[in-house]
């Protein structure tokens, strides 16, 4: 009862000071998980790099392989090297199937773009925005 009274009266006692901060505990628990996720993302990028390079270098027109690779890369486009691979393959795929490439660009935007647009924007505005971001995403400038 003494502890409750101390908390209510805003007079911390020794027991109240020894309570762990819930945010610090959560951060301590999440830190190793975040490190594992980061390593997984880096490993995936290392695994995908030779696949993307082979597709582009060989001039492959295997739509199934390209789209399967783009599907996988979408999961890792949140890291800079993953995004570079995704962009490179989109640039390549655009000359094979522009409509499908636009779908992947839109999928990227839905997953990873942190823009603050309203959900109620008109469809025409959405098309212009998609095309503008598409040009930005697969443009020829190197990042």
SVG drawing of the C-alpha trace seen along z (x, -y; Angstrom):
<svg xmlns="http://www.w3.org/2000/svg" viewBox="-12 -15 38 33">
<polyline fill="none" stroke="black" stroke-width="0.4" points="0.0,0.0 2.9,-2.3 4.1,-2.0 0.6,-3.0 0.4,-6.0 3.9,-7.1 2.9,-6.9 -0.4,-8.7 1.3,-11.5 4.1,-11.7 6.6,-10.9 8.8,-8.1 10.2,-5.7 13.1,-3.2 10.7,-0.5 9.2,-2.9 12.6,-3.9 13.6,-0.3 10.7,0.4 12.0,0.9 11.0,-1.5 8.6,0.3 9.9,-1.5 13.5,-0.6 12.5,3.0 10.7,3.1 13.7,1.5 16.0,4.0 13.9,6.9 13.5,5.4 17.1,4.5 18.3,8.1 15.2,8.7 15.9,5.6 19.6,6.6 18.4,10.0 16.0,8.3 18.7,6.0 21.1,9.0 18.3,10.9 17.7,7.9 21.4,7.6 21.6,11.3 18.6,11.2 20.2,8.3 23.4,10.3 21.4,13.3 19.4,11.2 22.3,9.2 23.7,12.0 20.2,12.9 19.4,9.4 22.8,9.0 22.3,12.3 18.8,11.3 20.0,8.0 23.4,9.1 21.9,12.1 19.1,10.0 16.5,12.4 12.9,11.9 11.6,14.6 8.7,12.6 8.0,15.2 11.6,15.0 11.7,11.2 8.4,10.9 9.3,13.5 12.5,11.6 10.7,8.2 8.1,9.8 11.0,10.9 12.8,7.6 9.8,5.7 10.2,7.1 13.7,5.7 13.3,2.4 13.2,0.7 17.0,0.8 19.1,-1.2 20.9,1.7 17.6,3.5 16.0,0.5 18.9,0.1 18.4,3.7 14.7,3.2 15.2,0.0 17.7,1.6 15.4,4.5 12.4,2.2 14.5,0.1 15.3,3.2 11.8,4.7 10.2,1.5 11.4,2.1 9.8,5.6 6.5,4.8 5.8,1.1 2.4,1.9 3.7,4.6 6.6,2.4 4.2,-0.4 2.4,2.2 5.6,3.0 6.4,-0.7 2.9,-1.3 3.4,1.7 6.6,0.2 4.9,-3.1 2.1,-1.3 4.6,0.6 7.4,-1.8 6.6,-5.4 6.0,-7.6 4.2,-10.4 1.4,-12.1 -1.3,-12.2 -5.0,-12.0 -6.7,-8.8 -9.6,-10.6 -7.6,-12.0 -9.2,-11.6 -8.2,-8.7 -6.7,-11.1 -4.6,-12.8 -3.4,-9.3 -2.4,-8.5 -0.4,-11.7 1.3,-11.1 2.0,-7.4 3.6,-8.4 5.6,-11.2 6.9,-8.8 7.5,-6.1 9.8,-8.4 11.5,-9.3 11.9,-5.6 13.2,-4.2 14.7,-7.3 18.2,-7.0 19.9,-9.0 22.1,-6.9 21.6,-7.2"/>
</svg>
